């Protein structure tokens, strides 16, 4: 029997990239999975695609209710939907700050708030938030994005404390630079995409970009029964970027 057999999961932003890899892996492990996305067309059966905008509370509440009805309940919520931003603190105007925080932080608040009544009825309730290496390491040209993910890390810890005695575990995954569509667009806009890709890979101690499947595997662990004693934890999937300080090669 697969480890998630009989459980129902919702993955936001699950129609592409890390979200889609996660949704597919949860389904492969036996879960019934609904994908909430602005354009859920990338979520093919056995995934259930539902249109939702995490920046709109009415949309989120309706989508979560639809997912719970379609799946016969809700046991796992993966808060993956998010957007990127490039620049120093001086480069993004107030409107962009409000928009990124609205999606990356408040989007998780809205989805979790809508899912809590269903999760409280589960005998195996887990929330996994998608955080980032940007929450714990100072990265250049990522002031706004880093601020949003730092808030996600703090939110994860607070939620874990608030909901532990309701039987709901809350954790987050901190990927390093991952090979996602957003990174692909950044690379395509660079003067030398190949050199930029090499530089992004080289700053991670294992020398390459993280894959979406590797991040999905971390989500699966945190959402699954094997992590029954794990809550309030940030699991780094970053090739050692957060914690290792290697000497230069050959020294």
C-alpha positions in Angstrom: 0.0 0.0 0.0 1.3 3.5 -0.9 1.9 5.8 2.1 -0.8 8.3 1.3 -3.6 5.8 0.3 -6.9 7.1 1.5 -5.8 10.7 2.0 -6.9 13.8 0.2 -4.5 16.6 -0.7 -4.7 20.2 -2.1 -1.7 21.7 -3.9 -1.9 25.4 -4.7 0.1 26.6 -7.7 0.1 23.0 -8.7 -0.2 23.2 -12.5 3.5 23.7 -13.2 7.0 23.5 -11.8 7.4 22.4 -8.2 3.7 22.4 -7.6 3.0 20.0 -10.5 5.9 17.7 -9.5 4.5 17.6 -5.9 0.9 17.0 -7.0 2.0 14.1 -9.3 4.1 12.5 -6.5 1.4 12.7 -3.9 -1.0 11.1 -6.4 1.5 8.4 -7.2 1.7 7.7 -3.5 -2.0 7.1 -3.3 -3.5 10.5 -2.4 -6.5 12.0 -4.1 -5.2 15.3 -5.3 -6.8 18.6 -6.3 -4.6 21.3 -7.9 -5.6 25.0 -7.3 -4.2 27.3 -9.9 -5.0 30.4 -12.0 -4.8 28.1 -15.0 -5.2 24.5 -13.8 -5.1 23.1 -17.4 -1.6 21.6 -16.7 -3.1 19.3 -14.1 -4.2 16.2 -16.0 -6.0 13.1 -14.5 -5.7 11.7 -12.0 -5.3 15.2 -10.7 -8.4 17.4 -10.2 -7.8 20.9 -11.5 -9.7 23.8 -9.9 -9.4 27.4 -10.9 -8.4 29.7 -8.0 -6.6 32.9 -7.3 -4.8 32.9 -3.9 -4.9 36.7 -3.9 -8.7 36.6 -3.7 -10.3 35.3 -0.5 -13.7 34.5 -2.1 -12.0 32.5 -4.9 -9.9 30.6 -2.4 -12.8 29.7 -0.1 -14.9 28.5 -3.0 -12.0 26.5 -4.5 -11.1 24.8 -1.2 -14.8 23.9 -0.6 -15.0 22.5 -4.1 -11.8 20.5 -3.6 -13.0 19.1 -0.3 -16.3 18.0 -1.8 -14.6 16.5 -4.8 -12.1 14.6 -2.8 -14.3 13.6 0.1 -12.5 15.7 2.7 -9.0 17.2 3.1 -6.0 15.8 5.0 -3.0 17.6 3.4 -2.5 21.2 2.2 0.5 22.2 0.2 0.8 26.0 0.1 3.0 26.2 -3.0 1.6 29.1 -5.0 3.9 32.1 -5.2 5.6 34.6 -7.5 9.1 36.0 -7.8 10.6 39.4 -7.7 14.0 40.8 -8.6 15.8 43.9 -7.2 17.2 45.6 -4.2 15.0 47.3 -1.6 15.1 50.4 -3.8 14.0 48.8 -7.0 10.4 47.6 -6.4 7.7 50.2 -5.8 5.0 49.9 -3.2 2.5 48.3 -5.6 4.9 45.5 -6.3 5.7 45.0 -2.6 1.9 44.7 -1.9 1.3 42.3 -4.7 4.1 39.9 -3.9 3.3 39.8 -0.2 -0.4 39.4 -1.1 0.4 36.3 -3.2 3.3 34.7 -1.3 2.3 35.4 2.3 -1.4 36.2 2.4 -2.1 33.6 -0.2 -1.0 31.0 2.3 -3.0 32.6 5.0 -6.2 32.5 2.9 -5.8 28.9 1.8 -4.9 27.7 5.3 -7.8 29.6 6.8 -10.2 28.0 4.3 -8.7 24.5 4.8 -8.6 24.5 8.6 -12.2 23.3 9.2 -11.6 20.3 6.9 -8.1 19.6 8.4 -9.5 19.6 11.9 -11.7 16.6 10.9 -8.8 14.6 9.6 -6.9 11.9 11.5 -3.8 12.8 9.5 -3.6 16.5 9.0 -0.6 18.2 7.6 0.2 21.6 6.1 3.4 22.1 4.1 4.4 25.7 3.1 6.8 26.4 0.3 9.5 28.6 1.7 13.0 29.3 0.3 16.7 29.5 0.9 15.9 33.2 0.6 14.3 33.1 4.0 17.6 32.2 5.7 20.4 33.5 3.5 21.1 36.9 2.1 20.8 36.7 -1.7 21.6 39.6 -4.0 18.8 41.2 -5.9 16.0 39.4 -4.0 15.0 41.9 -1.3 11.2 41.7 -1.8 11.2 38.0 -2.5 13.4 37.3 0.5 11.1 39.4 2.8 8.1 37.4 1.6 9.7 34.1 2.3 11.1 35.2 5.6 7.5 35.9 6.6 6.5 32.4 5.4 9.1 30.9 7.7 7.8 32.8 10.7 4.2 32.0 9.7 5.0 28.3 9.6 6.4 28.3 13.1 3.4 30.2 14.5 0.9 28.0 12.7 2.7 24.9 14.0 2.3 26.2 17.6 -1.3 27.3 17.1 -2.6 24.0 15.6 -0.5 21.2 17.1 -3.2 20.4 19.7 -5.8 20.3 16.9 -3.8 17.4 15.4 -2.4 19.5 12.5 1.3 19.5 11.7 2.8 22.5 9.9 6.2 22.5 8.3 7.9 24.2 5.4 10.4 23.3 2.7 13.3 25.6 1.9 14.5 24.9 -1.7 17.7 26.4 -3.0 17.7 27.7 -6.6 15.4 25.3 -8.4 15.1 24.5 -12.1 11.6 26.0 -12.5 9.8 27.9 -15.2 10.4 31.2 -13.2 14.2 30.6 -13.1 14.0 29.6 -16.8 12.5 33.0 -17.6 15.2 34.8 -15.6 17.9 32.9 -17.5 16.3 33.6 -20.8 16.4 37.3 -20.0 20.1 37.3 -19.0 22.7 38.6 -21.4 24.5 35.2 -21.3 21.9 32.5 -20.1 24.5 29.7 -20.1 26.9 31.7 -17.9 24.0 32.8 -15.6 22.9 29.1 -15.2 26.4 28.1 -14.4 26.7 30.8 -11.8 23.4 29.8 -10.1 24.5 26.2 -10.0 28.0 27.0 -8.7 26.7 28.9 -5.7 25.1 25.7 -4.3 27.7 23.4 -2.8 26.6 20.4 -4.8 27.2 22.4 -8.0 23.8 22.4 -9.7 20.2 23.6 -9.6 17.8 21.7 -7.4 15.2 19.8 -9.3 11.4 20.1 -8.9 11.2 16.3 -8.1 13.7 16.7 -5.3 11.6 19.4 -3.7 8.5 17.3 -4.2 10.1 14.4 -2.3 10.7 16.6 0.7 7.1 17.7 0.6 6.0 14.1 0.5 8.0 13.3 3.5 6.6 16.2 5.6 3.1 15.4 4.5 3.3 11.7 5.1 2.8 9.5 8.1 6.5 8.9 8.6 6.8 12.5 9.7 4.2 12.2 12.4 6.5 13.7 15.0 7.8 16.5 12.8 6.2 19.9 13.1 7.5 23.5 13.1 10.5 22.4 10.9 12.0 24.0 7.9 13.5 21.3 5.6 16.3 22.6 3.4 16.6 21.2 -0.1 19.5 23.3 -1.3 22.5 21.2 -1.9 24.0 22.4 1.3 23.8 26.1 0.5 22.4 27.2 3.9 24.7 25.3 6.2 27.9 24.3 4.4 31.1 26.4 3.9 33.3 24.5 1.6 36.9 25.4 0.7 37.5 26.2 -2.9 37.9 23.1 -5.1 41.5 21.8 -5.1 42.5 23.4 -1.8 
